Every structure is written in C-alpha cells, then in structure tokens.
Amino acid sequence: MKRVPFVAGNWKMNTSLSEARQLVNRLIPLVSEVKDVCMAVCPPFPYLIPIVEVLQGSRIKVGAQNMHFEKQGAFTGEVSGDMLKDVGCTYVILGHSERRHIFGEDDAVINKKVRKALEMGLKPIFCVGEQLEEREAGKTEQIVETQIKRGLEDISADQMVNVTFAYEPVWAIGTGKTATPEQAQDVHRFIRDWLQVRYNQTLAEKICIQYGGSVNQENAKALMDQTDIDGALVGGASLKAEHFSSIIKAAVQTT
C-alpha cells in the first residue's frame, strides 16, 4: 500500500521568536511545490501562535512538543490539548525519549496523553525506542513492544488511524549516530507486524511510521527508501530551512 510520507520538525527548546519566523518564512518557498508529503513543524510553546499565523495558506501544519492529559485545572506550567487545538495545532509529539528519560514520563502517563489528544481532535506523534544498553542486550523488540502495548492501551482501531508512530532509538538522538537503514527497517517492520496482530492488516498498512534519530539531508533518502519507513521526525536538521526542505524532498522521491 502506498502511504503518504510525513516529515515533522521537532525544534525542541531552540530559536528566538524572530529566528522562528525567519525559519518558516525561508521554508515555505522551498517546499511550495511539494505535493506528496505531509509536513509539520513543532516549535516551542510560546511560538505556536505566531508560527501558525505565518504558515496560514501553506501546506505545512503545526504541532506541539507535549501536552498534559487533563482538560484544565490547577496544573501550573502545563498546557492542555484544548489549548493546543485552540491556537491551531494539528499534531502533538508524545512519549519522546527526552520526556521519558529526562522528565520521568512512564507508559501510563503517555497513554493518558495519547487518549486525551485523540479526544481533543489532535493527532499524536507517538514515540518509541530503546536505549543503547537495551539494543546491545538484544532487547530492542521487547522494549518497543512494551512501550506500544502500554502507551496505546484502550486505543481503538478507529482512533489509531489518527496516530503516527516515530521510532527513535535513544542512542541516535542528538548524538550524530544513526541506525543503519536496515536496523531502522527491522524495527519499523516489527511495529507494523505488531499492529497487524493487534488490529488488522488493513490498518497496519495505513499507519505512518517515521524514523527519528539524527536524520539529516545526507541520510534521509537511504532511510526513507526502506519499505516500512514512512517519513522522519527531525531534530537539529529541522532548524535549518535548506536542510529540512532537502529531507522533505527526499521523502517525495520514495513515494
């Protein structure tokens, strides 16, 4: 089945407001002719509204980097899915390894966030991936399966069509190391096979599974040439319009 590739840029805690505006203003003309790829940028919370405004009329969507699992209340410093939807977000990144390993979010918390995002009409980018010692111990599939089973508990097939997966080996994030295309493909295939068993083949073949982990303009095409790699969740390279647009265009070539 032909799946539309999806390339999203996770800016993390980077850019000033002026830099953020300059970045998307440079990006828009670079990808204006791209028709066969879904595109999104995920700026820091304070810049969501101005970036949504700049991107109006373009095909580039906006996502957030996180959200709380409650609708509202006394949660100082948190942001709800309703708020994200209200300011124009389409996507939200959930379960990113930095949220898991720096901020201590476990699978149960991530599951609450995924369910609330879907309830609010947001499309989660659901991240999974193993640490280096887990890969070296041969536990990659075990770790990824546990994260999926617990993180997607009580998510129906109808809801799953709005979920994007992002496989991000923790040892390859921000390190300059990248899983080989074959290593990445093996895990992507494992995820798709799991979805087929848990749900059905039709749904499994529809789901977009991105690769995340030091994706850049040099390695993007080799990664996205793999059968089950449907795009990329891009970190540092998404902060340079020319590099990010090259990754987006690499996805076009694989459709």
Number of C-alpha atoms within 10 A of each C-alpha: 6 9 17 19 22 22 28 28 22 24 20 16 10 13 16 12 16 10 12 20 18 15 18 20 15 14 20 18 13 17 21 12 10 16 12 17 23 18 22 21 27 27 25 20 16 10 17 21 16 14 23 21 12 15 18 11 9 13 17 21 19 24 29 30 21 26 23 21 19 17 14 13 8 7 10 6 6 13 18 21 26 20 14 24 18 12 14 18 24 18 28 24 26 29 27 23 21 13 16 17 13 9 9 11 16 15 19 14 17 26 24 17 26 29 19 21 29 17 13 17 15 23 23 26 27 24 27 25 27 22 17 15 11 16 17 10 8 11 15 18 17 12 16 19 17 13 23 20 15 15 25 21 15 12 15 10 14 8 13 19 14 16 21 21 25 27 26 26 26 22 21 19 20 14 10 12 13 23 19 12 18 12 11 24 21 16 21 24 16 16 22 22 16 17 20 15 10 13 14 14 14 11 16 21 16 15 21 24 28 28 30 31 26 24 27 20 17 12 15 22 22 15 28 26 18 17 13 24 28 28 32 31 26 26 21 20 20 27 22 13 20 17 17 25 24 20 26 28 22 23 28 20 12 19 14
